[in-house]
Every structure is written in C-alpha cells, then in structure tokens.
C-alpha cells in the first residue's frame, strides 16, 4: 500500500480563521513533507520532518505551523492567512533518514485545495 | 545548484501517437531521477524512477533512461491514450538530500 491520505479535500477560510490540514500514512515512512502548489507550477517544498523532528523549514511564514504528533501523522496549522496563500497543499512521505544516500522516492497525497477569502 | 529543465508545453497529440517529453538536469554527484504525473484535480503520482547511469525506469508503457553523458532523462511512450492526459514533472534528488528538485512541468493533452 503506497497511500498517503489528506483531509479535508477542499477548505475555504477567511483571513481571521484558524484551521488545520491533516496528512496520514501507514507505510512506515520516517520522513514527511508539506508542499505548496500553485496552478500550473511545480510543488514548492515548505517543511520536512524526519523521525518526527522538523529538519527543513524553507523560510515559510509563521502563519503556517507544522506539527508531527507521531510517525504516521502530519498536520499543518493555518492562522491569519492571506489570499495569496490559496493553493493546493500536498503532503508526501518517504523512507530514509538524514545522511543516507538512498534514492527513496516520495509518495504524495491527493492534496487539500485551500481558498483564502 | 541543482536544476531540472523540461520541454515547454503544452503538448497535444492524437491517440496512439508517440510521446517524448524532454528532461535535462544539472546536479552535483549522481542524482536519482524521477517522473511524476499529476492528473487533473489530483496529487502527484510517481510514474517511474532511475537511480544510476543507464538505468531504465518503466511503468504503464512509459519509459525513461538515465543518460549521464547527456544529463538527460527523457520520458517516452510508444502509443498514448486519452487517459494519459495530465501534467508530467521530471524531478531529481541529489545525494543525501531529501528535497526533490522539480522541472516546470509539461501539460500533455491526448485527443481521441
């Protein structure tokens, strides 16, 4: 099973709302990722968790707050977003750990389509 | 730094036509190479991969060969179907880095 699930599928929120995106995988992967994808563009990496610890933060604004409660779950907490944050948010997971030169592929979820009004 | 260059789209083909989507890369060391496909309204699906020079990745009739001498990983399919209409992304992972470097994506439309 190579499935990564994400909820909700669609989310509309106002600029003053607080919401959370959820991601789950049961493949035993130890690395999980959040990406942001704008229309007709490739995904842009936001965060990487490795063994439940944040290992990469690609200078993402603090209105995005990631959380990894356990090895299977990844959340993205949203607060005070701007309309330009509207995008498809993708979660992915892969095997591996820091420093391993192994070509672990990433498996993506279906994404959450976020609209900020 | 690492980079991936894909042929400009969109690409429009008739059903059963031959498909080539060009992908070249710049990377330090020996990257692993991937093709991902994104169908409308969906996330990315791994289509195929290659981890070392001369490896050929294949899946669902698609193929790509890791050519180190030309730093290329072109995607090919002998006979496309309408259901292959999607955006195709070439990507690399260099060394021990966990990040993927994506190309800009190529929109493919197959007409019946």
Interface residues (C-beta under 8 A of the other chain):
Chain A: X4 X6 X31 X33 X40 X41 X42 X43 X45 X48 X50 X55 X56 X88 X90 X92 X94 X96 X98 X99 X100 X101 X103 X104 X105 X106 X107 X108 X109 X110 X111
Chain B: X32 X34 X36 X42 X43 X44 X45 X46 X49 X51 X87 X89 X93 X95 X96 X98 X99 X100 X102 X103 X104 X105 X107
